[in-house]
C-alpha cells in the first residue's frame, strides 16, 4: 500500500469516529493489541528524551524500507506513537519524508492532546524523519 493510500485509509477510519474521546479509545485499543517491545529495547538507548511518559522508539531498515516500533508506559502516548509507527512502517525513506503527520489535525488527533502528549507526538515524528533522512538516497 502506498503512503497516500495509507493516509486516505487512516483518515477515513478516524473521521468515521465523530467523538474525540471515542477516537482516542479506539487508538488505545489498537495500541494494546501491539506486542510490547522486548526488554532489550526498553533501555536508555531507545528512550525518547523530552517526554514525561517513558517512551521507547525502535527504528529498523531493510529491503529499502523503514520500519518503526514504539512502546510506552502511558496508554495514550503508546497509542499516538504506535499510530505514527504503523503509518510510516513499510515505506521508503523518500515516502516517509514526503508526508508529515500534520494531516492528523483534520481528524482532531493533535488538537485534543495535552501539551505533553503533543510533545511526544512531535518527538516521535522527529525520530522517524531523522531516521528516514539518514537512509534516503536523494
C-alpha positions in Angstrom: 0.0 0.0 0.0 1.4 3.4 -0.9 1.7 6.1 1.7 -1.1 8.1 0.0 -3.4 5.0 0.2 -2.4 4.5 3.9 -3.2 8.2 4.6 -6.6 8.0 2.9 -7.5 4.8 4.8 -6.3 6.2 8.1 -8.3 9.4 7.6 -11.4 7.5 6.6 -11.1 5.2 9.6 -10.5 8.1 12.1 -13.0 10.5 10.6 -15.7 7.8 10.9 -15.4 8.2 14.7 -17.0 11.5 15.4 -16.4 11.8 19.1 -12.8 12.6 20.1 -12.9 10.5 23.2 -14.1 7.5 21.2 -11.4 8.2 18.7 -8.7 8.0 21.4 -10.4 5.0 22.9 -10.1 3.3 19.5 -6.4 4.2 19.2 -5.7 3.0 22.7 -7.5 -0.3 21.9 -5.3 -0.7 18.7 -2.2 0.1 20.7 -3.0 -2.5 23.3 -3.0 -5.2 20.6 0.5 -4.3 19.6 3.1 -6.6 21.2 5.2 -4.8 23.8 8.8 -4.2 23.0 11.3 -6.8 24.1 13.1 -5.9 27.3 16.4 -5.3 25.5 14.8 -2.3 23.7 13.4 -0.7 26.9 16.7 0.9 27.7 18.0 4.4 27.6 19.5 3.8 24.2 15.9 3.7 22.7 14.2 6.1 25.1 12.7 9.2 23.6 14.0 12.1 25.6 11.8 15.0 26.5 8.6 13.1 27.2 7.1 12.8 30.6 6.0 9.3 30.0 8.5 6.6 29.3 8.6 6.2 25.6 10.8 3.9 23.6 11.3 4.0 19.8 13.0 1.3 17.7 13.7 2.0 14.0 15.0 -0.5 11.5 15.8 -0.5 7.8 15.6 -3.5 5.5 15.0 -4.1 1.8 15.0 -0.3 1.1 12.1 0.4 3.6 11.8 1.9 7.1 10.1 0.1 9.9 9.3 1.6 13.3 8.1 0.3 16.7 7.3 2.1 19.9 6.1 1.3 23.4 5.3 3.5 26.4 4.2 3.2 30.0 1.3 5.6 29.1 -1.6 4.1 27.0 -2.3 7.3 25.2 1.3 8.0 24.4 1.7 4.4 23.2 -1.3 4.8 21.0 -0.1 8.0 19.4 3.5 6.6 18.9 2.1 3.3 17.5 -0.2 5.2 15.1 2.8 7.0 13.6 5.0 3.9 13.6 2.3 1.8 11.9 1.6 4.6 9.3 5.2 5.1 8.3 6.4 1.5 8.5 7.0 -0.3 5.3 7.6 2.9 3.3 10.8 4.0 1.6 12.7 6.9 3.3 11.6 9.2 0.5 7.9 8.3 1.0 8.3 8.9 4.8 9.9 12.3 4.2 7.2 13.3 1.7 4.3 13.2 4.2 4.4 14.8 7.6 1.8 13.9 10.2 0.1 17.3 10.2 -2.8 15.6 8.2 -3.9 14.1 11.5 -5.1 17.5 12.6 -8.0 17.2 10.2 -9.4 14.3 12.4 -8.6 16.0 15.7 -5.7 14.0 16.9 -3.2 16.7 17.9 -5.8 19.3 19.0 -7.2 17.0 21.7 -3.9 16.1 23.2 -2.3 17.8 26.2 0.8 19.8 25.5 3.0 17.0 26.9 1.4 14.4 24.7 1.7 16.7 21.6 5.3 16.9 22.6 5.6 13.1 22.4 3.9 13.1 19.0 6.4 15.7 17.8 9.4 13.8 19.3 8.4 10.5 17.6 7.9 12.3 14.2 11.4 13.9 14.6 12.9 10.4 15.2 11.0 8.9 12.2 12.0 11.8 10.0 15.7 11.8 11.1 15.9 8.0 10.6 14.3 8.3 7.1 16.6 11.1 6.2 19.7 9.1 7.2 18.6 6.3 4.8 17.3 8.4 1.9 19.1 8.1 -1.4 18.3 11.6 -2.6 
